[in-house]
Amino acid sequence: MLLPFDRDRLRQRNALDAGQELAASAEKTPSERFVETVELSDVVRQLAVATGSEGKTADLETKSLLYVRPLRLAMRS
């Protein structure tokens, strides 16, 4: 059976993408990476709420706001 895509080319492209993502991540400051992590956690929480599988997140949300707000203020100044 002939597949509609070339697996070797997909592997090469995935390796290239992974390398570019790693290089881009290395250029970010620790605070930028931390903010991205917290924002990603918030997106995951919103998805959990939207799909009805929400867990106990009230404490996590409070903590994330406590840590992110000072970082965002520091990034603006």
TORKE-476856 format. One record per residue (C-alpha): residue in three letters; x negated, z, y negated. Coordinates in steps of 0.5 Angstrom, whole numbers, plus 500, padded with zeros to 3 digits. Layout:
BEGIN
+------+-----+-----+-----+
| type |   X |   Z |   Y |
+------+-----+-----+-----+
|  ALA |   X |   Z |   Y |
...
+------+-----+-----+-----+
//
This chain:
BEGIN
+------+-----+-----+-----+
| type |   X |   Z |   Y |
+------+-----+-----+-----+
|  MET | 500 | 500 | 500 |
|  LEU | 497 | 498 | 493 |
|  LEU | 498 | 504 | 488 |
|  PRO | 500 | 502 | 481 |
|  PHE | 494 | 505 | 478 |
|  ASP | 487 | 506 | 479 |
|  ARG | 485 | 513 | 482 |
|  ASP | 478 | 512 | 480 |
|  ARG | 479 | 510 | 473 |
|  LEU | 484 | 516 | 472 |
|  ARG | 479 | 521 | 475 |
|  GLN | 474 | 518 | 470 |
|  ARG | 479 | 518 | 464 |
|  ASN | 480 | 526 | 466 |
|  ALA | 473 | 527 | 466 |
|  LEU | 472 | 524 | 459 |
|  ASP | 478 | 528 | 457 |
|  ALA | 476 | 535 | 459 |
|  GLY | 469 | 534 | 456 |
|  GLN | 472 | 532 | 450 |
|  GLU | 476 | 538 | 450 |
|  LEU | 470 | 543 | 452 |
|  ALA | 466 | 540 | 446 |
|  ALA | 472 | 541 | 441 |
|  SER | 473 | 548 | 443 |
|  ALA | 466 | 549 | 442 |
|  GLU | 466 | 547 | 435 |
|  LYS | 472 | 552 | 434 |
|  THR | 470 | 559 | 431 |
|  PRO | 472 | 565 | 436 |
|  SER | 478 | 567 | 431 |
|  GLU | 481 | 560 | 431 |
|  ARG | 481 | 560 | 439 |
|  PHE | 484 | 567 | 439 |
|  VAL | 490 | 564 | 434 |
|  GLU | 491 | 558 | 439 |
|  THR | 491 | 563 | 445 |
|  VAL | 496 | 567 | 441 |
|  GLU | 500 | 561 | 439 |
|  LEU | 500 | 558 | 446 |
|  SER | 503 | 565 | 449 |
|  ASP | 508 | 565 | 444 |
|  VAL | 510 | 558 | 446 |
|  VAL | 510 | 560 | 453 |
|  ARG | 515 | 566 | 451 |
|  GLN | 520 | 561 | 447 |
|  LEU | 520 | 557 | 454 |
|  ALA | 521 | 563 | 458 |
|  VAL | 527 | 565 | 453 |
|  ALA | 530 | 558 | 453 |
|  THR | 530 | 557 | 461 |
|  GLY | 533 | 564 | 462 |
|  SER | 527 | 567 | 465 |
|  GLU | 525 | 572 | 460 |
|  GLY | 521 | 578 | 462 |
|  LYS | 519 | 584 | 457 |
|  THR | 516 | 581 | 451 |
|  ALA | 518 | 585 | 445 |
|  ASP | 511 | 589 | 446 |
|  LEU | 507 | 583 | 447 |
|  GLU | 510 | 580 | 441 |
|  THR | 509 | 586 | 436 |
|  LYS | 502 | 586 | 438 |
|  SER | 501 | 579 | 437 |
|  LEU | 503 | 579 | 430 |
|  LEU | 499 | 585 | 429 |
|  TYR | 493 | 582 | 431 |
|  VAL | 495 | 575 | 428 |
|  ARG | 497 | 576 | 421 |
|  PRO | 490 | 579 | 419 |
|  LEU | 486 | 573 | 422 |
|  ARG | 491 | 568 | 419 |
|  LEU | 490 | 572 | 412 |
|  ALA | 482 | 572 | 413 |
|  MET | 482 | 564 | 415 |
|  ARG | 486 | 563 | 408 |
|  SER | 481 | 567 | 404 |
+------+-----+-----+-----+
//
